[in-house]
Structures are given as C-alpha cells and as structure tokens.
Amino acid sequence: TSGADRGGGPAAPAPSPSPLSTSGAAGGGGWPSSPSFQPQGSPNRRSPRSPSGGLKLADKSAVDMVMLVRPPGGREVGKASQIWRLAQDGVRLPGEWTVTPQTVLDAALSKDWPLCAYLSAVVATGAEGQGPKSLAEPDERYRDWFWCKVVAPIVVEVPVGDEKPKRSANSGFCAGGVVHDSGAAGGSQARRSPASCFKPGATLQLGGSRMKRLKLEERDILDVRTLFQAGEPADKEEAKAAKEKLEAMRRKVGATYVSGGRFRVMAYPLAGDKTKALLRPEAQTWSSNQQHAVRTVGESAIGQVVKARQWDILEMMLKSRVPCPDLAREFADLAGQNEAAISQWRSDILHTIGRTPCYSARLGDNPYHMLDGNRPYTVLECAAWWSEEGTDTFRRILLALLEGGQPADLLGGRNSKPLIVAAAERQRWDIVQTVLELSSPTLDSDGVAVEAILPEDVGVEALLNAPAVHQATSVVWELLQAKEDESPTRAKSLSDYFQRVVSGDLVTTDHAPAGFRPGADDLFLEGGNGMRFLTAGLRLGEGLPGTMSGKCRMMFINITKAEFDCACDATSDGSVLVLPVSLDQKRAFATKPPVEPDSCWLAAMCPESFISKDMVVHVPVNCTPWPTIIPRVSISIEVVSNCCLSRLASAPVHINGIKVGETGADGSPLVCRVPAGRWDCASPGLSSRVIQVDAKMEENAGIPDSSSALENEAGDSDAIRGEEVRGRPDATIVADGYLFVYLQRNEGCDDFVKLSTNPSDYQPQEDFSFSSFRGSVKLNAQRSRLHPGRITPGVHLQGD
C-alpha cells in the first residue's frame, strides 16, 4: 500500500503529549516530532523573599530532590530508587507540577526519566486519590493516536446490486465486491456476494480492484472508531442515524481509489451500512514507523516504562504494587468484538514484537538475535531477553514482582517451554542460575532453613531433558544436581502416577504430573479446570477366585460429588480398607479422562472382564462393587540435636532418597503414610545417619470386632472399621554435631584456619588450597540462657 493508505511518514514515530494536534489527511500526515514536555513550574526558579529581605532556606530534603531530578550544571541525574524513596517519604519538588498518570506517560515518551520516576512515585503514593492502579490504566489520548497512525483504518465502498465489478489479477480475492473463480464448472466465473468477501477476519488483496475509499482526516477516523466500537445498531433508528453520518462524511471528504495492498477486514457492514466496510493494512505491509511504534509505544505509564527498558523505574513500580501490564493485550480492543479480527490483530502485534532483538554475548560476532515468536509477551520475558548478560536486571524484576504480590510465569504458558529451557537454548545461564537459586531453600545466619522464594516446579525436569543442558556452567550443574536430589521425579501422566501408587512405590503429591496440585490433606489431586482425582490406590474385584487371575488395567471411573466426599472421608481414616462407594454402572476410561470441569474421579485397577465395550463398569453377581484400598501405614519421624536432643524445626525428611516433607515449625515430628515395608529415613544436610523403619500392618487390620459387628447388624458401613491400623514406628534422626577444622593456604602470609560444621568442607582439596589441620583445638563455650540448645564458642587453636 502507499504511504497514504498505511499512515507512513518520514519522521520518527515519537508521539507527542497531544498526539492528535497534527493535521493532514487520514494517515497521510507525518509522524509527530519528539515532544518537548515542560511541566508548569521550575525547580531552579528563585524562592520568594522573606520579609526581612533574605531568602528562605529551602528544606534540605527538597534540595536533595532538586539535585536528583533537575541537577544544575550538567551534573548526572539521580537514580530512580533514590528519587522514589524521597517522594514516598513526602518530599516534593518546589513549584507547581501536574501530577497525573497522563503526565507520567508524557514524561516517559519524552525520555525525561528522572521526572518520570518522580511523578510516578507521587502518583503511587495515592496523591489526589490516584494510587498505584492508575499507573496501569490505558491513556485514551495515545489509544486514539495508535488508532489513527498504527491501525490506520480505511472505509471502503462495497459495490452492491447490479454494479459491474472489475476483475482482479489474483483469483480468489475480492475485487470490487465480487470474487471470480476460474475453476467453476463449464469455465464460467462463480460470483460471491460482498457478505462472503468481507467477512470479518478475512484477508483481501485489493491490487487492481479499483475499489474506492473515503479520504478521511484524523477527526473523521476517530468518529469511525466510535461507530465501529459501538457494534451493530440496536434498532432501525440507530442504523439510520449511523448510515446518515457515514453518508454525510462521504459528501464532506469525498473518495479516492485504493492504491492496493493486503488488508484485514475489521467490520462489514460498518454500523449497519452494507455499502461500507472497515479495513486495516496487514502487518507485513506496515511501514517502519508503524512497526517502531508497536514496539516502543505503550498504552499505560508502566507499559511505556517496560518498552523503554527502564528497569530501575519498573522495579520501584512493581514493588509499590502497580499492576503488571499484560503486554500481549495492549491495544487489543481496537480490533473490535469479532473473535477472528481480534485474533488477527494480536497475531500481527506479536509478530511485529517478535522481531525485537535480544542480547546474548555468547552468540559470537552477532550477539543480537530475534525473539522466539512462541514465547509469552510478558514483563518477565522482556526483562530476561532485553537485559544484558551479567547484570542483575532479571533477578531484580523477578523479586519485585514477587514482593508486589504478583505472579511470575516461569513455565512459559500453555504451549511453550519453561523459561529456564528457553534461556538455556539462548546460552543465558545467568537467568537459569537465578531461577534455580530462588527456587531452592537456603539457610539463614542462624542455620535455620528458609523457604524458597519461587515454587519448586520451575521446569527443572524439562531442562534436564533439553539438549542445551550439556553446555551448562559448573554452577548451574551443581544447582541442577541439588534440585534433582531433593525433588521427586514427576509422573509423566495420571496413568503413570496411579500405576506407581498401586504398585506399592513411595508416592507423594509432589510426584503428580504437571498441571495438578494437591488438595486438602493430600487426599486428592486437583487440575486447573476443577477436575479432582482421589489419591488412594484402589483395586476392584480383589480376592475373588478367577477374577484377579485375568488381566487387569488401570481405569479412571467417574463418580458424583457426594460419592467423592464419602471416599475422601474413608481414605482419611487409616483403619478403613474398603471404599464404601459402588463402582457398578459407572463410566470408565482407560487413558486420561475427558476434560469435564468440576468432575470427580477414582483411579482403580479393574479386571478387563468388568469393563463392557461401551466403557461402563459391570460388576458380576456375587462380587462386591466396593473397591479395596491399598493399605498404608502412618509413621512419624523427628530430627533432634546432637547435644541436648532438642527437636529441630523445619528439618528436611527423606524416605528412600525422596523428600517427603519437613518437621513442623515448632519441631513437631513429620507424620506420613507409606506402604508396608522397610524404609530408609534420613535428613540430608543435618545428619549423615540413615534410620531404617519397618512399617507393618496390625494383624487384625480391617477385621471388625464383635462389638462393632453387633452395633452394625443393619449393614452400616462402619462395620468395616477394625482395630487401629496406623502403627507408628517412630524414627528419631540425630543431627551431626561435629566441628571440623582445616587449613587454607595464603600466599605470602600465615595460612587461614577455618572452622566448619559441614563435613564436605574439611575434605582436603588441593585445587582450592585446602589441607588438613594437625594440632590441638581448645573450645571454650558458654551455654546461652536464652537459647539452651545453642552455644557461643570461643576457639583457641594450637598447631604446626
């Protein structure tokens, strides 16, 4: 298309604070020049004189603010964090300043970043009832500007009736309102109505069509937007008024021929007028100015800060709970209400954004490469790919998001890779290292375990299976090894998860496949759409002659919500070995069940003879329809100190190398349920000991006693309750309490003598100049009255 149709121009696309003040034809005018934003008042003007004739002394804090925002003599401006902290403390610049979200966006587009930081901090404090949320609200001035200059819509006249159309050089595309199909029977040309040609979401090639468009000016284009976003007229009166407005616009501005190009259909008929259609240029035909505007202009203050890559201001905004912008949906409603048109508009926007260069110094001579179009367009992704390697930008933005109580999407959305996998493929191991460190628990200065900042599931398993992992740095490898040791291997599917359960393996809800989270008391797994699955292992038809000798398979059986609640109550009681829910005449699925929101399911091993061809459970005569529960034994594990055997809080507990949880915050033992058998219990990092626990079932487990049988002659389900099944073989793990002394060589001076409680530190390592200490160590310690379990050592060393 020509520059007039696309809204292109020679000037740089930097919108002004009054973007619609320029004149010219629709899309034919030049792009606004860089704005010179000058708020009222000047921080450098003189203060009024006092009655005594002397100047009033300015407040020291206000002077500091002036030096940060408007430093005299060409001095360097202050950092955004300094300006923000002063403004949050109530310090204001002298003079009169317009403090609104609109002036924040104006300052950002003027690239006056000190003023942008100051104004945004004042707005975020709630000045004049605005608050943090106002910084994320769209600015209608720039939305109007975006509509005129980037969307650049045109109103075309659609031929109707017997008007003879012009043939298009490209068959299959609309030309003058008619599509010619040379492949029609008998060689005749098939004709289609304008309604089928101008369907919203269609792409049209108008080259050689001789179709006319209205010569609209900017104000007219805004009127068209009002008609377009109003949708279809509600009645005949509204349709008549809209048509008369379009006709008056046609008489005022006239029409000219469309010079050609590819266009997307936004609306037909336009405001109920079947002779008018609203089109916009396709993204591939956008000018460089339009593409630049899509990448650099935001519809809100925080969106503009992100696109300008002002990470310091963005960090302070996020910490102040300014809502994180959804960059993928900026200007989305400019495409109207039609789903196809909206999808095309978002595709064009994201396709253009995907061409933005990303920096990585590891890619050789050409460190700038293009973003993956399949990556989510989020603030966190921008911080990852638009920041230079070796800086802490990504870490600061991630921590600011979490501090502001906002979610951080690290798994890449529904159809994409986790962020750490994408970072590994781009050789951005600094990003991978940051995510792994923040998702791993640490120890504070007192040696108390501190929970990880990020959730455990950050895509570690996907990274270990990625080819790029073999190029990881040594630090990343160590973090991955630690994550692999402490994190259980997730099941690949629901079938895989429940196969492990019924086979007697140690399975926790952490083994659940991706997309499922544990429910109340780990009794069930819940998916994102509300589907729930009972976690207990079940068998149907067990113990019957000839039934279990045949082939069995895992089946997912649909039950009602009331039955599911009953099943949860039964499995929460360790003395129940039979589930009082009938599975007869229930729907069953051999693989993953269909997605049915808020549905309830059981997973049970069933004989194939119980499953009909229409996938319904048919329990034979003389066979109970209640499934049996695979029994589990509850065991309690505690971790105590070496000296006074005090219980340790938040101590990790592993069973057979799998982390099953931690002791309580008050040091209370961890209670978990495991299948019967021998299990090795340990607390890595605190103790080198391994305690073996023999989990056994009671001999009379599940057998009702005589009193229970007499009380339940009517067949009450409580008759299946027997003696206490949950044997509690306590395991007490004693923490290591050793002090290790070793030497570290120091060139030119005396060697350092190091003291550690970590057994891995004292191993001689010549590469790190570590060696064994030979001599005597005297430890003078005083027991603290406030903390009886802690000691304050004073170490005296004598050695060679």
N, C-alpha and C positions, 0 to 999 in steps of 0.2 A: 504494500500500500504506500501511498505517498505520504510525505510528512504532514500534510494537512489532515489526512484520514487518521494517522497514528498519533497525532498530537506531539510530534517530534519538534526539535528546535536545536539550534547550535549552542545555546548557553548551557552551563552546568545545571543539573537538576537540584538546586538547593531551594526549597520552598521558603517563602517569607512568612513573617507573622501574620500578614494579611494576604493569604495566597490568592484570593480572588480579586485583588485590586488591579491586576493587569487586564488589558483589553485585547481584543482581537477576535478572529473567528474561532469556531469550535475546533480546538486542537491546533489551530494554525498559528497561534501566538507563540512567542518564545518562552522559554522556561524562566521563572523568576530568578533574579540575581540573588547573590548571598545577602541575607538580611543584616541590617545593622541595628541590632536590638539595643536600645538605650532606655532603661527604666528611669522613671522620674527620680530626681534627687541625685546627688553626687556625694560619695563618701569623702571627697577631698575638699569640699567647699568649707569655708570658714564657719565656725560656730558663732552664734550671736554673742555680742559683748555683754559683760556683766555691768551692773550699774556703776561700779567703781572704776570702770574703764578697762579693766583687764579681761583677758579671755578666760572663759570657763575651762577648767581642766576636764578633758574627756575621761570617761570611765576606762580604766586600764583594759578591761575585757573587750570593750568596743574598739579600742585602738588595736588590740590583737586581731580582732575580726577584720578590720580595715586592712591591716598588713597582710592578712591571708587572702582576702578576696580582691582587693584593689591595691596591691603594693606599689608605692611610688618608685620612680627612678628606674623602671625596667627590672625590678627585682623579681625573683622567682615567686610564683604564687604558692599558696599553702596547699597541703594535701586535703583531699576530700574528708578524710576521717577527722582531721583537726577542725575543719570548718563545721562539720556535722556535730561534733561534741560540744563546741561552743554554742551553736544555735540551739541544740537540745537543752542546754543549761539556761536558756533565756536571753543570751546575748544577741543584740540586734545591731545591724548597720545603721549609722546615723543617716538621717534624711528620710524621704518618702519613697517607699518601694511598693510596687504592686505585687503582692504575694498571692498567686493563684496557680493551680496546676497548668493553666494555659501559659503563664509567663515562664514556668519551669520548662515546658516544651519549647517555647520560643528561644530561651537561653541555650537549650541543648542543640537546637538546629543552628544557632549562631555560633556554636562551639565555644561558648563562654562557660567553660566547665566550673570555674570557681563560683560564679554566680548561680549556676545550675545547682551545685551542691548546697549553697546557702539557702536558696529558695525552696528546694525540695525538703531540706531539713526543717525549715519553718513550717511548711505545709504539713509535714508528717507529724509535727507536734500537736496538730489539731487547731492551728490558728484559724480563727473565723469559722470554726465548726467544720473544717475540711477533713483532716485526718489522713492516715496512710492510704486508705482505699481510693481517695480521689486522684492519686498519682497513677493509678492503673485504669482510670476511666478514659474512654476514647474522646478525642478532641474533634468536634464536628467541623471545625474550620479546615483541618487537614484531611478529614474524610471527604469533604467537598472538593478540596484540591486534588485528592487522589482520584476521585470520580472523573474529574474533568481531564486530568493530564495522563493518568495511567490507564484507567479503564477506557477512556476516550470513546464513549459510545457514539454510534451514529443511528439516526432514524431513517430507514429506507422505505420507499413507497413500493408496495406489493401490487402487481397487476392483478386485477380481478375481472370477471366477466369474459367478454369475447375479445379482449385486447390481445393482439397478436404478439407472442413472445419472440425474443431474439435467441437464436441458438447459441449454446455455449460450446467453446472449443473443447471443454472437458466433460465428457458424458458422465452422467451420474450425479452431477452437482446442479443446483438450482440456477437457472438463468431466466431472469425476468419473471420469476414465479412459476416456471414450468420446468420439469425435468424431462429430458429427451432420452429414451432408452433405445439405442440402435439394435439391441438384441431382441426386440419384440417379435412376436410371430408374424411371418409374412413380410418382414423388413419394415413394417410400419413403426412409427415413432409413438411410444407409450407416453401419455401425458399424466402428470400427477398434479394434484391441487396444491395451492400455496400452503394449506394447513399441514400437509405431509412434508413439504420442503422446509418450512420454517418452524419445525418442531424445536422447542427449547432444548438446548444441548447439542443440536446438530452443528456441524462444521461445513461452511459453504465456501466455495471458490467462485468469486464474483468477477474474475478476469474476463473481459469481453461481454459482460452481461448487459451493458447499457442500462443498468439499474440506477435510479436516482436516489439521492439522499438530501435531507434538509440541511441547509447551511446555517447551523446553529451557532450562536455565540455562548459564552460561558454561562450567563444567566439563564439562557434557554436550556442549556444542558442540565442545570440544577432543577429547572421546572420539570424536565423529562424524568429526572431521578425521583421527584416527588410522585409523579404519575406511575412510574414503574414500581416503586416500593409500596404503593397503595394497593397493588394487586388488581384483580378483576373487579369491575364495578359491581356494587351490591344490587343495584336495580337499574331500570331503564333511564331514570333521571340522571344518575351519576354517569352512566355510559354516554348519554347525550352531552352532558357538560364536558366530559373528558374529550370527546370527539370534536366538539366545537373549539376547545382550547388548542388541540392539535391543528385544526384547520386554520385557526387564527395565526398560529405560529408559522404555518406553511405560507400564508399570504404575506406575513411580515418579512421572513428571511429568504424565501424562495428556495429553489432546489438546484442541484447540480449533479452531474454523473459521478458515480463511484469509480475511482480510478483502478480498482481491482484489489486483489489480495484475498487472504483467507480470514474468515470471520466466524465467530461463535454466535449462535442465536441465543439471546437472553430472554426475549419475550415476543410472542406472537399469539393472538393480536395484542397490540400495545394499547392498554387502557380500554379494551373492548373494541378498538378500531381495526377492522380486518384489512384495511388498506395500509396499515403501518406495522413495521416490525423493528425491534431494537436489537442491534448487533454491536459487537465489540471486536477489535482485532485479536487474532490468536497470538499467543506469547512468542511464537517463533518469528513473528513479523514486528515485534516491538522494537522500537529504536533503542540506542544505547542509553539515552536519557531515561526512558521508561524502565529499563532493566535496572539502572543505577538507583532510581527512586524506590523500586520494590525492595532492594537490598538495604537501603540506608534510611528510609523514612518510616517511623513508627507512628501508630495511631494514638499512643499514650506516652506520658513522660517516661515511664520505666521502660516501655518498649523502645523508645528512641535511645535511651542510655545503653540498652543491650546492643542494638545495632551499631552504635558508635563505639562499642567496646570500651566503655568507661567502667572498668571493673571495680575501681575504688568506690565510685558513687553507687554502683549497683549493689555492692556488698553492704553498704550502710542502709540502703533502701530495704533490702531483704531482711536485715536484722531488725529494722523498725516495723516489720510485718506489712510491708507494702505487697499486695498480692502479686504473685509471679505471673507475668503475662503468658498467654497461650499464643505463641508466635505463629503457629500453624493456622490460627483462625483470625488473625488480624485482617481487617477489611473484608471478612468473609461474607457479611450480609449485603455487600454491594452487588453481589450476583443475584439477589432476589430470593425467591422462595422455592423455585424449582430445584429438585434434588440433582438432576442431571447438570443443570447450569452451575450449581454450587460446586459440584464435584470437578467440573472442568476448570472453574476459576481457581480452586485450591490447587489443582494439578499444575496449572500454569504458574501460579505463585511459587510453589515449592520447587518446580523445575528450574525456575529462574534463580531461586535462592541456592539451589544445589550446585550452582556454578561458582559459588563464593570460594576463594582459595583458602586452604588450610595449611598451617605451617608445621613442618616437621624437619628438623635439621638432619635426620638420619636418612633422608631420601636422596642424598648426594647433591649433584650440581643444581638440581631443580627442586628445592625444598617445598615449593608451593604446589599443592595438588588439589584436585577438586573433591568436594564433599560427596559422600555416598548419598544418592537421591533417596535411598530407602531408610536413612536414619531419621529418627524423630526430630522435628524442628523445635527444640526446647531451649530454655535458658542454659541448662546444664550442658547440653550438647554444644552450644555456642561457646561456653567457657572452656570446654575441652578442646575443641578444634581451632578456635580462634586465638588461643593463647600460645605464647612461645614455650618451647620445651625448656625445662629447668626452672621455670617460675612457679610460684605458689598460687597462681590465679585460680586454677581449678579447685584446689583444696579450700581456698577462702570462700569461693562462691558456694561450694557444696556445704560447708559448715554454716554459712549464712542462711542458706535455705532451711537447714535443719533447726537452727536457732530460732528462725521465724515461724517454726511450726508448719512448714510446707513440705509436701512430699518430694522426694527425689527419685525420678525414674531412672534406675540403673540397669534394668533388664531390656531396654530397647523397644518397649511396646509389644504389640501382639505379634507382628510379623517380622521382627528384626532381631539382630543379635544383641546380647548384653553389651553394655558399654565397654567393659574391660576386654572383650573379644575384639571389638572394633578398634580399640586403642592398640591392642597387640598387633593387629594387621597393619596399622599405621606406624608401628615401631615407637609408640608413645608409652614407654614403660613407666614414665613418671606418673601418668594417670592410673595405670594398673596398680602401681605401688601404693598410691594414695588410697584407692578404693579398698585394697586388701588390708592396709593398716587400719583404716577406720572401721572395718567390719570385723576386726579381731579384738577380743578382750585384752586389757592391759592391767598392769599393777600400779597403784599409786605409790607415793613415797613411803607409806607405812606397810607396803606389801599386800594391801587389800585389793582383791580383784575388782576391776572397774568394767562395767558392761561396755560392749562395743557400741559405737555411735550409730553405725549402719546395721541393718539386718544381716543375718548370716548368709542369706541367699542373694549373692551379687553376681552369680554366673560363673562360679569357680569351676564347676564340672564342665560347662561349655568351653571354658578357656583351656582346661586340661586336654580336651579332645580336639582343639584347634591346631592346625599345622604350625601356626606362628609361635606357639608356646616354646618351641625348641630354640628360639632366638632370644629368650627372656634373659634378663640380667640375673646375676647371682642373688641379689637382694629379693627379687621377685620370686625366684625359685624357692628360697627359704620360706617366704610368706606362703607360697602355694603348698609347700610341704606341710607347714604347720596347719593350714586350713584343711588339708586332706586328712591329716591325722585326727583333728578334732571334730570334723564334720562327717556325718554318716553319708553313705552313698545313696543318693535318692533313687527311688524306683523309676523306671522308665515309663511306666503306665500303672493304672489302677490294678490291672490283672497281675502285673509283676509284684506290686505291693502286697496284695492279698495272698498270692502264692507263697510269699515269704512267711506271712502270718500263719497259714495253715500248716506249713512245713516245720514249724517249731523254732524258727530263727528268732533272734532278738530283734524286734522291730519296734521303733517308736514313731511318733507322728512326724519327726524330722526326716524320716525316710520317705514321706509321702511325695508323690510326683509333683512337679511344678504346677502351680495354679491351685493347689489345695492347702488349706490351713487347718490346724487342729481346732475342734470345737470345745465345748465345756468339759473340763476334766479329761480331755483327750479321748472322750467316748466316741467321737465321730469326726470325720473329715468333711470340710465344707468347701465347695467350689465358689467361684466368683458369681455364679448365677443362682446361688442359693441351694444347689443340689447337695444333699447330705448322705454320707455313707458310714454305716456302723463299722467301727474299727475291730470289733471282736472277730476272731476266726470261728467259722461255723461249718458244721457238717450235717447233711441231711441223709437220713436212712442208715445211720451208723449202727452196727451191731446186729443187723438182720442177716440171716443166712442167705447167701447167694446174691445179696444186694450189693454189698461193697466189693465183692469179688470181681464184678464187672468194672468197666472203665468209668472213671469219674472226671468231671471237668468243673472249672470254676464258672459260676453263673451269678449274674447280677439280677436280683429279684426286687421288683417294685412293691412297696408296702405303703399303707396310709400313714399320715402323720401321727394318729393316735397309736397305731401299732409301733411306730418308730420310738415314740416316747416310752412305751412299755418296754421295748427292747433296751433302751438306754438305762432304765431303772434296773432291769435284770442284770445287765453286764456290769453295772457299777457295784453290785454285791458279789464278792468273790465266792460266796457259798452256792451260787446258782450255776448249775451245769447244763440246764436245758432252757432254751429260749422259748417263753410261752407265747409264741406268735405262729399262727398256722401259715404255711407257705403253699398250701394246696390252692390250685386255680389262680396262681399269681403269674404275672408276666415275667419272663426271664430273657436275659440277653447274654450271649457267650462272650462278647467282647465289650468294649466301652458302651455303656447305655446311652440312649439318645439324650440330647440336651433338652431337659424339661425343667424350667425354673421352679425352685422351691419343692422339688420332688424328693422322696426318701427312698433309700435303697439298702439292701443287705447283700453281702458277698458270701456265698456258701458253696462248698464242694458238694455237687449233686451227682448221683448216678445218671448216666445218659438215658437209662430206661425210664426215668422220671420225667423227661422233657419230651413233649409232643412235637410234631412237625411244625405246628403254628407257634412254637416257643412259649408254651404255657406249662407250668408245673402240674403234673398229675400224680399225686401220691397214691400208691396201690392200697388195696384193702389190707387190713391187719398191719399197717405201718403208720407210725406216728407222723403227723405233718409238722411237728415241732423239731427244729434243728438242735443239735447238741453244741455246746460252747466248748471250744478247745481250752482246757483249764490253764490257769496261770497262777503263780504263787507270788505273793507280795513279800518283798524283802526290804529291810531298812539298812541304810549304810550311813555311817557317820565318820567324820575326819577330825582327829584330835591332835593337839600339840604334843611335842615330844617331851616337854619338861613337866607340865602340870596336868596333862591330859585334858585340857580345856577344849571344848568343841570349837571348830573353826567355821566361820561364816563364809558363804559363797564359795565353798571349795568344789572344784570340778570333780565329778564322779564318772568313771568309765567302767563299762562292763564288757569284757571280751574285746577291748580296744575301741568300743563305741561309746561316745559321750551320751549319757542318758539324762544328765541334768547337773544341778549343783545343790549343795546343802543350803538350808534356809539362811535368811539374813541374820537370824539370831543363833545360828549354828545348829539348828534342829536337823535330825537325820533326813536324808532323802529316801522316800518310800517309792518303789517302783515295782511293777508286776512283770514277771518273766516266766517263760515256760519252765516246767520242771526239768531239773538237770543241774550240772555243775557249772558255775560261772566264776570267772576271774574278775575281781573288783580292784580298782586302783584309782589313784588321784594323781595323775601326771603333773609335774611341776611342783608338787608339795611333798610327795613321798615316792620313794623308789620301791616300796613294798607292794606286793600283789597278794591279796587275800582271796582265798577260794571259798565260795559259798555253795553248799549243797541244798538246792531248793527242792523240797519234797512235798508231795500232797499228803494230807491226812488219810489214814487207812479207810475211814468211813466217810470220805468226802462225797457229798451228793446223796447219801443214803438217809432217808428220813428216819428219825427215831419214833418210838411207839407213841409218845405223847403228841407229836406233830401229826402222825397218821390219824389218831383218833380225833384230833381237832379239825381235820380236813377230810372227813368222810365224804363230803359233797363234791370232792374233786377240786378243791381250791388249789390254785397254782402254788400256794405256799408249801404244799406237800413235798415239792422237790427240794426244799431247803434242808440241809443236813447240818452236821456239826461244822464248826469254824474251819473253813478251808485254808484261810490265809495264814499259813505258818510264817513266822517272822524270824528267820535265822539272821540275827544281827551281824553285820560286818563292821568292825572298827579298824579304820586305817590310821596308823600313827604317822604323823608327818616327820620328815627328816629334820633333825636339829643340829646338824654339824656345821662347824665353822672351818672353812678351807683357807689356808694361807699359801700364797705363791709369789714369785718374783716376776717383775717386768723390767728388762734391761733398759737403761737410759744412757745413751752415748754421751761421754764426757762428764757425767755426774754419777752420783750414787744411784744404785738401782732402786726402783719403787717396790715396796712391799704391799701387796694387795690382800684384802680380806673379803671373802665372799661366802654366801650360803648356797650358791648354785654349784652342784658337783661338776657341771660341764666346764666351769671356769678354771678349775685348778689342774686340768689335764695339761701336761707340758705341750706347748705348741711353738716350735722354733720359728715358724713363719711370722708369728706375732710377738716374738721376743719374750715368750713366757717360759718360765722354768720352775723347777721345784724349789721350795724353801727348806733349807736344812738348819735347824736350830731349835730354840725353845720359845714358846709363846706363853705369856702370862696374861690372864684375863681377869681384871678386877671389875666386878659388876655389882650394881646396886639394884635391888628389885623395886620397881615403881609401885607406890601405894595406890595411885590412880588406876594403873593397869597392871594387875598382878601377873598377867601372862607375858608381859614384856620386860626386857632387861635393858639397862643402859650400860653398854660395855665401855671399859677403858682398857686398851690393849697395849701391852709393853712387849716389845719384840727384842730378842737377842739371837743373833745368828752369825754365820760365816760371812 
